[in-house]
Amino acid sequence: MGLKNFITHIAAAFCLLASSLFQQAVAEDGYELWLRYEKLEQVPKSAPRSVVAACSDLSPTLDAALSEILRASASILGTPLKQGDRISRHALVLTSEACGATLPNGTLPNADEVGTEGYVLQSTLINGKPVTLIAAQSDIGVLYGVFDYLRRMSSGEAIADLDVISRPKTQLRLLNHWDNLDRHVERGYSGQSIWDWHRLPGYVDPRYTDYARANASIGINGTSLTNVNSDATVLTPHYLEKVAAIADVLRPYGIKVYLTARFSAPIELDGLATADPLDPAVQTWWQAKTDEIYDYVPDFGGFLVKANSEGQPGPQDYGRSHAEGANMLAKAVAPHGGVVMWRAFVYSAEEPEDRVRQAYTEFVPLDGQFAENVLVQVKNGPLDFQPREPFHPLFGAMPETPLMIELQITKEYLGFSTHLAYLGTLWEEVLAADTKTKGDGTTVASVVDGETYDYAYTGMAGVSNIGTDRNWAGSIFDQANWYAFGRLAWNPDASAEDIAREWVKQTFSRKPEVVDEITDMMMKSREAVVDYMTPLGLTHLMGTGHHYGPAPWVDDLGRADWTPYYYHKATRGGIGFDRTETGSDAVDQYAGPVAQEWASLETVPDSLLLWFHHVPWDYEMQDGSTLWQSLVAHYARGITTVAEMQSEWASLKGEIDSERFNQVTDYLNIQHEEAQWWRDASIAYWQSINQLPLPAGEAPPPHDLDYYKSLSFPNAPGQGE
Ligand code: GCV
């Protein structure tokens, strides 16, 4: 080999090494979420050539929009768009009323079309030049429009001949972090809290900008930073400075900061004798505290409150109602344009009635008594974010009070971060449910988005699954739940499948066969969890406290309604909670036709059977099998579906980078093992009660019941206080 050849070989080997090192360096660890902006195989003719902001004033929000376009175009198209100051052919033109649009009259969309946050994407001519216009009333509308445009580009969709108008159907689209000041996240399965309180405000983690980008890309416009089981310390000046530093980063992305208000804060922070909301000194304290917060954060969104629930202090400690408590805080934030989100997740410490009845009993009589800037925040179901619940009976029952829906993105009851459970389908089921409170078609979505009762405020909250894990959410597929929450908050009528598809295209691959396969896995994943954990309307059978794994046998906690036994009531004679008029009559809290359907064994769907009825083990199901046979078959179906997901995923080897492929493979293996554990432990317990043999062909659990009972997980993540 001559010297020249030798050098060429060495150079080639070096390049190979460098490129493999580079590949490792840019390994797909999930950090980029759905904003990966994967390069297009072929740049379409309609691709823009330059970007220009047709504005007399460039706000930080428009700066963010421009820099997102430059970042994305560099990646998707291979070169960043040129940033021009004049409109040229094939330019992307950003503009808004707020930025002092420098465009011909009539180019901007009007407020009726797009409202304060909507936008248009339009392929049009400006000064005779073909351009794509991203225009809005506000700069945040432009940013949302930019993210929509980039979503289309990065999904490989057509970007020629665009004629899109989009505006959110709800006003307040919030994440609720259940993050403590010591960075423990209650029900968090993705590391610690991203809010690094100790180092703030001196060190502001650059990650907060990526958090803001991700949220803005799906339309989220608010975040409540702290746990609803709240710590008054966050309201002290030392912490408010830190809150202000976070708010400064989020502001350009249209995200307002909210805080949880501990009702007893006046006592704890300043030694007041009471926190009675009708006490003038207490009212003055909250007014001054609120003014102080607004000094730090001028666009502070308001308070989120959990009161008189699970040991939290509240107005009832002083004989006052939830409305009186909420209204005191509402008065304090009103002059600043803030709101109060008052949670309806309440149940009495004395257990006077079926727990799922209590929020309705408590809140319906207060309809009309809340101040104008109060929203009552209601979980999707009447119990507690279970794999399946009927919709909450409060939806449709409070025409005078804006009701927000609260969804749980973090999977406290659906397998933490290792089980693949796409929650888009769970939320779609709830949002599409017909409450019939104002005739047919009064869906939960139409209540929440204000269409039915013309609420002054509308909103959706999602309990965050975000933490310090490099992939943010604990698993790649859990990112889809964050994504789906934002997209549904923007449009509660959107289809879970469409959302899954667009997420897959941006996250994994644009290849149709890959998109189909992964979407299929996602669409059946939640029902699989229902099948292997709590089929046929069973509920809350999880391990005590941490909620990890099965524990249907637990019947002796401090209070009955924390035990699985309370919910399944299994005896030798039968199983299920009678919520008809012969039992707790919780079904009566639903509008007539819904109540009738669910109260009757003839018409109740199998999926809610044991939620509303106590039936014998040999009860004949719709398909002719006995309840016992059906229950066992559901467990088997759940495990089979997970096995299917495993082989579907395995078939994608080579289509997905190895880092994400391997992690998902490992997690699916865990899910399969745990699905089997759920089935075996549950069957071992049910058999100890009903003494029935297993249906033919069903394998007995490999261990006896005592073994399953003996398993203990004191260090399971995400536990509460
Ligand atoms: C923040 C459930 C959870 C608690 C949570 C509570 C709530 O009970 O297990 O951790 O507390 O809901 O929503 O307030």
Residues whose N, C-alpha, C, O or C-beta is under 5 A from the ligand:
A	BS01	GCV	E186 V228 N229 F345 G720
